[in-house]
Amino acid sequence: MGPVQRTEDTVGIATRLLDAAEAVSLIPTISSADPGFDLQTAYRVLESIAAVRRGEGWQCVGRKIGFTNRSIWARYGVDRPMWAHIWDRTALPLPGLAVHARRLHS
């Protein structure tokens, strides 16, 4: 299987990931089936997932940033930080943190 290029492929991958999340089940990594799966394609899959979740009424409440520590990049084969959405249905509010966040916006 060649690199994921077409919209149908990214939507199919997004559907597979969403189905696994709903079933609380593990699936093989996307890159194990397609070694050409790259960061650009991963972000297209992420946008497909976001579109589905927004369509189901989910609200994006922030972003999580990973791989901010450059010293581990080589170990994981990455060359930059990566981000993903944080959704209202997957995050729990922390009252003390909410107060702190308000202060940041003041």
N, CA, C and O atoms as a DFTB+ gen file, in Angstrom:
424 C
 N C O
     1  1       0.853      -1.178       0.000
     2  2       0.000       0.000       0.000
     3  2       0.895       1.235       0.000
     4  3       1.807       1.329       0.821
     5  1       0.652       2.183      -0.903
     6  2       1.467       3.389      -1.003
     7  2       1.057       4.435       0.009
     8  3       0.142       4.209       0.801
     9  1       1.724       5.580      -0.007
    10  2       1.397       6.654       0.933
    11  2      -0.064       7.085       0.802
    12  3      -0.624       7.094      -0.294
    13  1      -0.657       7.433       1.907
    14  2      -2.041       7.893       1.929
    15  2      -2.092       9.272       1.293
    16  3      -1.428      10.192       1.770
    17  1      -2.861       9.432       0.236
    18  2      -2.947      10.693      -0.478
    19  2      -4.382      11.194      -0.601
    20  3      -4.647      12.379      -0.400
    21  1      -5.300      10.300      -0.929
    22  2      -6.649      10.705      -1.275
    23  2      -7.489      11.000      -0.036
    24  3      -7.254      10.452       1.041
    25  1      -8.471      11.879      -0.217
    26  2      -9.384      12.234       0.870
    27  2     -10.078      10.996       1.426
    28  3     -10.267      10.884       2.638
    29  1     -10.463      10.059       0.546
    30  2     -11.151       8.850       1.003
    31  2     -10.275       8.073       1.980
    32  3     -10.769       7.521       2.963
    33  1      -8.987       8.032       1.709
    34  2      -8.075       7.301       2.591
    35  2      -8.005       7.960       3.962
    36  3      -8.061       7.268       4.978
    37  1      -7.884       9.280       4.009
    38  2      -7.793       9.947       5.305
    39  2      -9.107       9.824       6.067
    40  3      -9.105       9.665       7.287
    41  1     -10.222       9.895       5.358
    42  2     -11.527       9.713       6.008
    43  2     -11.667       8.282       6.513
    44  3     -12.193       8.054       7.602
    45  1     -11.199       7.321       5.728
    46  2     -11.251       5.924       6.150
    47  2     -10.413       5.672       7.396
    48  3     -10.838       4.957       8.304
    49  1      -9.233       6.258       7.435
    50  2      -8.382       6.121       8.618
    51  2      -9.048       6.787       9.816
    52  3      -9.052       6.230      10.914
    53  1      -9.611       7.975       9.610
    54  2     -10.301       8.666      10.703
    55  2     -11.442       7.817      11.233
    56  3     -11.632       7.711      12.445
    57  1     -12.197       7.217      10.334
    58  2     -13.318       6.357      10.736
    59  2     -12.820       5.164      11.546
    60  3     -13.412       4.808      12.564
    61  1     -11.731       4.551      11.090
    62  2     -11.155       3.412      11.819
    63  2     -10.731       3.823      13.226
    64  3     -10.978       3.098      14.190
    65  1     -10.097       4.980      13.340
    66  2      -9.650       5.459      14.652
    67  2     -10.835       5.800      15.561
    68  3     -10.827       5.471      16.748
    69  1     -11.846       6.456      15.001
    70  2     -13.035       6.790      15.791
    71  2     -13.771       5.524      16.240
    72  3     -14.234       5.443      17.378
    73  1     -13.877       4.544      15.350
    74  2     -14.532       3.274      15.709
    75  2     -13.777       2.579      16.838
    76  3     -14.390       2.047      17.765
    77  1     -12.451       2.583      16.760
    78  2     -11.646       1.952      17.817
    79  2     -11.822       2.687      19.140
    80  3     -11.908       2.058      20.195
    81  1     -11.875       4.013      19.088
    82  2     -12.076       4.791      20.319
    83  2     -13.444       4.487      20.922
    84  3     -13.572       4.318      22.135
    85  1     -14.448       4.420      20.080
    86  2     -15.815       4.127      20.549
    87  2     -15.885       2.733      21.174
    88  3     -16.554       2.537      22.188
    89  1     -15.199       1.773      20.571
    90  2     -15.211       0.390      21.066
    91  2     -14.193       0.173      22.187
    92  3     -14.137      -0.911      22.768
    93  1     -13.399       1.182      22.490
    94  2     -12.318       1.079      23.468
    95  2     -11.454      -0.143      23.138
    96  3     -11.219      -1.017      23.973
    97  1     -10.995      -0.162      21.887
    98  2     -10.175      -1.290      21.444
    99  2      -8.892      -0.800      20.779
   100  3      -8.828       0.311      20.253
   101  1      -7.892      -1.644      20.816
   102  2      -6.620      -1.338      20.193
   103  2      -6.638      -1.767      18.735
   104  3      -7.263      -2.767      18.381
   105  1      -5.952      -1.009      17.895
   106  2      -5.763      -1.377      16.497
   107  2      -4.280      -1.207      16.179
   108  3      -3.566      -0.516      16.906
   109  1      -3.813      -1.830      15.101
   110  2      -2.410      -1.622      14.718
   111  2      -2.171      -0.151      14.370
   112  3      -3.082       0.558      13.943
   113  1      -0.943       0.285      14.559
   114  2      -0.622       1.667      14.196
   115  2      -0.855       1.877      12.706
   116  3      -0.680       0.958      11.906
   117  1      -1.245       3.077      12.344
   118  2      -1.487       3.396      10.934
   119  2      -0.198       3.224      10.137
   120  3      -0.215       2.704       9.022
   121  1       0.905       3.658      10.708
   122  2       2.182       3.597       9.989
   123  2       2.676       2.162       9.799
   124  3       3.502       1.917       8.919
   125  1       2.196       1.217      10.593
   126  2       2.617      -0.177      10.368
   127  2       1.998      -0.721       9.083
   128  3       2.611      -1.555       8.416
   129  1       0.814      -0.274       8.725
   130  2       0.169      -0.695       7.478
   131  2       0.621       0.169       6.303
   132  3       0.571      -0.268       5.153
   133  1       1.062       1.392       6.590
   134  2       1.482       2.310       5.540
   135  2       2.705       3.089       6.006
   136  3       2.568       4.149       6.618
   137  1       3.889       2.579       5.724
   138  2       5.110       3.272       6.166
   139  2       5.235       4.686       5.604
   140  3       6.004       5.486       6.137
   141  1       4.506       5.010       4.553
   142  2       4.533       6.358       3.981
   143  2       3.609       7.343       4.682
   144  3       3.560       8.519       4.322
   145  1       2.878       6.866       5.682
   146  2       1.981       7.746       6.438
   147  2       2.827       8.809       7.126
   148  3       3.660       8.491       7.973
   149  1       2.614      10.071       6.764
   150  2       3.463      11.150       7.260
   151  2       2.671      12.146       8.094
   152  3       1.457      12.024       8.260
   153  1       3.386      13.128       8.609
   154  2       2.770      14.111       9.495
   155  2       1.688      14.919       8.788
   156  3       0.635      15.185       9.369
   157  1       1.932      15.306       7.558
   158  2       0.937      16.071       6.802
   159  2      -0.365      15.273       6.662
   160  3      -1.457      15.814       6.837
   161  1      -0.237      13.999       6.349
   162  2      -1.420      13.154       6.228
   163  2      -2.087      12.958       7.583
   164  3      -3.314      12.944       7.682
   165  1      -1.280      12.808       8.617
   166  2      -1.838      12.641       9.966
   167  2      -2.692      13.843      10.351
   168  3      -3.755      13.678      10.950
   169  1      -2.242      15.048      10.017
   170  2      -3.041      16.235      10.332
   171  2      -4.321      16.282       9.495
   172  3      -5.331      16.813       9.957
   173  1      -4.302      15.737       8.274
   174  2      -5.545      15.653       7.491
   175  2      -6.512      14.671       8.154
   176  3      -7.716      14.923       8.199
   177  1      -5.993      13.562       8.664
   178  2      -6.830      12.613       9.406
   179  2      -7.402      13.300      10.645
   180  3      -8.582      13.150      10.959
   181  1      -6.562      14.048      11.339
   182  2      -7.006      14.778      12.529
   183  2      -8.159      15.727      12.190
   184  3      -9.121      15.832      12.951
   185  1      -8.064      16.414      11.054
   186  2      -9.152      17.317      10.652
   187  2     -10.428      16.547      10.313
   188  3     -11.528      17.039      10.565
   189  1     -10.295      15.349       9.746
   190  2     -11.477      14.514       9.490
   191  2     -12.140      14.103      10.797
   192  3     -13.364      14.120      10.918
   193  1     -11.321      13.735      11.764
   194  2     -11.852      13.373      13.084
   195  2     -12.542      14.583      13.715
   196  3     -13.624      14.457      14.287
   197  1     -11.914      15.745      13.609
   198  2     -12.498      16.962      14.180
   199  2     -13.845      17.284      13.530
   200  3     -14.783      17.692      14.214
   201  1     -13.941      17.102      12.217
   202  2     -15.203      17.382      11.520
   203  2     -16.316      16.465      12.012
   204  3     -17.445      16.909      12.223
   205  1     -15.998      15.190      12.194
   206  2     -16.998      14.243      12.700
   207  2     -17.423      14.640      14.108
   208  3     -18.615      14.695      14.410
   209  1     -16.451      14.915      14.961
   210  2     -16.783      15.252      16.347
   211  2     -17.587      16.546      16.429
   212  3     -18.556      16.629      17.184
   213  1     -17.198      17.537      15.669
   214  2     -17.992      18.783      15.675
   215  2     -19.410      18.523      15.192
   216  3     -20.365      19.085      15.727
   217  1     -19.550      17.671      14.181
   218  2     -20.870      17.310      13.673
   219  2     -21.720      16.597      14.708
   220  3     -22.949      16.646      14.650
   221  1     -21.074      15.940      15.649
   222  2     -21.780      15.255      16.736
   223  2     -21.964      16.155      17.952
   224  3     -22.440      15.706      18.995
   225  1     -21.584      17.438      17.818
   226  2     -21.792      18.387      18.903
   227  2     -20.640      18.525      19.878
   228  3     -20.769      19.226      20.881
   229  1     -19.524      17.880      19.614
   230  2     -18.363      18.014      20.497
   231  2     -17.804      19.427      20.355
   232  3     -17.864      20.024      19.280
   233  1     -17.263      19.949      21.442
   234  2     -16.653      21.275      21.449
   235  2     -15.154      21.144      21.705
   236  3     -14.732      20.458      22.636
   237  1     -14.363      21.802      20.878
   238  2     -12.922      21.843      21.115
   239  2     -12.673      22.836      22.248
   240  3     -13.086      23.993      22.170
   241  1     -11.997      22.379      23.300
   242  2     -11.742      23.238      24.460
   243  2     -10.262      23.592      24.606
   244  3      -9.869      24.274      25.552
   245  1      -9.452      23.124      23.666
   246  2      -8.032      23.447      23.721
   247  2      -7.241      22.515      22.831
   248  3      -7.796      21.750      22.044
   249  1      -5.929      22.598      22.976
   250  2      -5.033      21.722      22.218
   251  2      -3.994      21.148      23.157
   252  3      -3.564      21.792      24.113
   253  1      -3.603      19.928      22.862
   254  2      -2.495      19.332      23.604
   255  2      -1.281      19.330      22.679
   256  3      -1.398      19.084      21.479
   257  1      -0.147      19.601      23.244
   258  2       1.092      19.673      22.482
   259  2       2.006      18.550      22.960
   260  3       2.246      18.404      24.159
   261  1       2.502      17.775      22.037
   262  2       3.417      16.693      22.373
   263  2       4.760      16.889      21.713
   264  3       4.899      17.676      20.777
   265  1       5.730      16.179      22.200
   266  2       7.092      16.223      21.678
   267  2       7.695      17.628      21.774
   268  3       8.356      18.096      20.847
   269  1       7.462      18.277      22.888
   270  2       8.066      19.601      23.098
   271  2       9.508      19.491      23.581
   272  3      10.241      20.480      23.579
   273  1       9.913      18.302      23.991
   274  2      11.274      18.066      24.464
   275  2      12.133      17.592      23.282
   276  3      12.034      16.437      22.866
   277  1      12.956      18.464      22.756
   278  2      13.768      18.134      21.573
   279  2      14.707      16.956      21.799
   280  3      15.091      16.280      20.845
   281  1      15.075      16.709      23.031
   282  2      16.044      15.628      23.285
   283  2      15.474      14.241      22.985
   284  3      16.248      13.289      22.885
   285  1      14.167      14.085      22.839
   286  2      13.584      12.772      22.533
   287  2      13.172      12.635      21.066
   288  3      12.714      11.567      20.661
   289  1      13.319      13.667      20.281
   290  2      12.861      13.627      18.892
   291  2      13.488      12.487      18.111
   292  3      12.779      11.751      17.424
   293  1      14.803      12.324      18.202
   294  2      15.487      11.270      17.437
   295  2      14.971       9.886      17.826
   296  3      14.809       9.022      16.964
   297  1      14.714       9.671      19.097
   298  2      14.226       8.370      19.567
   299  2      12.904       8.003      18.901
   300  3      12.662       6.834      18.602
   301  1      12.047       8.998      18.666
   302  2      10.718       8.738      18.101
   303  2      10.616       9.087      16.621
   304  3       9.552       8.936      16.020
   305  1      11.702       9.548      16.037
   306  2      11.693       9.862      14.608
   307  2      10.857      11.072      14.250
   308  3      10.244      11.111      13.183
   309  1      10.824      12.050      15.121
   310  2      10.079      13.280      14.846
   311  2      11.052      14.455      14.801
   312  3      12.181      14.365      15.283
   313  1      10.593      15.558      14.213
   314  2      11.471      16.717      14.109
   315  2      10.798      18.021      14.529
   316  3      11.279      19.112      14.223
   317  1       9.677      17.886      15.234
   318  2       8.958      19.074      15.695
   319  2       7.877      18.664      16.702
   320  3       7.490      17.497      16.758
   321  1       7.397      19.615      17.486
   322  2       6.244      19.318      18.350
   323  2       5.017      19.002      17.493
   324  3       4.942      19.402      16.332
   325  1       4.070      18.290      18.068
   326  2       2.825      17.943      17.390
   327  2       1.659      18.302      18.294
   328  3       1.808      18.351      19.516
   329  1       0.519      18.550      17.710
   330  2      -0.635      18.948      18.507
   331  2      -1.866      18.137      18.107
   332  3      -1.924      17.530      17.038
   333  1      -2.834      18.151      19.000
   334  2      -4.147      17.551      18.744
   335  2      -5.178      18.297      19.578
   336  3      -4.841      18.976      20.548
   337  1      -6.434      18.160      19.185
   338  2      -7.514      18.818      19.913
   339  2      -7.736      18.193      21.286
   340  3      -7.476      17.008      21.495
   341  1      -8.210      18.991      22.192
   342  2      -8.768      18.512      23.461
   343  2     -10.267      18.805      23.370
   344  3     -10.678      19.929      23.080
   345  1     -11.066      17.781      23.622
   346  2     -12.518      17.892      23.459
   347  2     -13.223      17.948      24.808
   348  3     -12.753      17.401      25.805
   349  1     -14.354      18.621      24.806
   350  2     -15.131      18.772      26.044
   351  2     -15.523      17.422      26.644
   352  3     -15.677      17.319      27.861
   353  1     -15.684      16.407      25.833
   354  2     -16.113      15.097      26.331
   355  2     -14.945      14.214      26.767
   356  3     -15.151      13.109      27.268
   357  1     -13.736      14.699      26.577
   358  2     -12.571      13.902      26.970
   359  2     -11.707      14.627      27.996
   360  3     -10.615      14.162      28.322
   361  1     -12.180      15.753      28.505
   362  2     -11.426      16.526      29.494
   363  2     -12.322      16.802      30.692
   364  3     -13.526      17.013      30.545
   365  1     -11.735      16.797      31.856
   366  2     -12.466      17.114      33.070
   367  2     -12.042      18.495      33.563
   368  3     -10.848      18.793      33.601
   369  1     -12.994      19.335      33.937
   370  2     -12.617      20.657      34.440
   371  2     -11.961      20.555      35.820
   372  3     -12.361      19.737      36.649
   373  1     -10.978      21.373      36.046
   374  2     -10.328      21.483      37.348
   375  2     -10.607      22.894      37.853
   376  3     -10.071      23.857      37.305
   377  1     -11.436      23.035      38.888
   378  2     -11.853      24.370      39.334
   379  2     -10.681      25.333      39.575
   380  3     -10.746      26.487      39.150
   381  1      -9.634      24.892      40.234
   382  2      -8.497      25.775      40.482
   383  2      -7.820      26.221      39.204
   384  3      -7.361      27.358      39.098
   385  1      -7.758      25.323      38.232
   386  2      -7.133      25.638      36.957
   387  2      -7.991      26.618      36.172
   388  3      -7.461      27.493      35.487
   389  1      -9.309      26.482      36.264
   390  2     -10.202      27.396      35.562
   391  2     -10.003      28.816      36.063
   392  3     -10.004      29.755      35.267
   393  1      -9.835      28.989      37.360
   394  2      -9.588      30.320      37.914
   395  2      -8.278      30.859      37.375
   396  3      -8.188      32.018      36.972
   397  1      -7.261      30.005      37.370
   398  2      -5.959      30.416      36.866
   399  2      -6.048      30.820      35.397
   400  3      -5.445      31.812      34.988
   401  1      -6.804      30.048      34.596
   402  2      -6.951      30.360      33.177
   403  2      -7.620      31.717      32.988
   404  3      -7.248      32.466      32.085
   405  1      -8.593      32.042      33.820
   406  2      -9.255      33.357      33.719
   407  2      -8.253      34.465      33.986
   408  3      -8.285      35.509      33.333
   409  1      -7.377      34.245      34.927
   410  2      -6.365      35.266      35.229
   411  2      -5.439      35.490      34.037
   412  3      -4.980      36.610      33.811
   413  1      -5.164      34.445      33.284
   414  2      -4.307      34.583      32.119
   415  2      -4.938      35.477      31.056
   416  3      -4.232      36.165      30.319
   417  1      -6.245      35.467      30.980
   418  2      -6.950      36.273      29.977
   419  2      -7.232      37.688      30.448
   420  3      -7.699      38.515      29.665
   421  1      -6.959      37.981      31.705
   422  2      -7.236      39.320      32.247
   423  2      -6.198      40.318      31.800
   424  3      -6.274      41.492      32.161
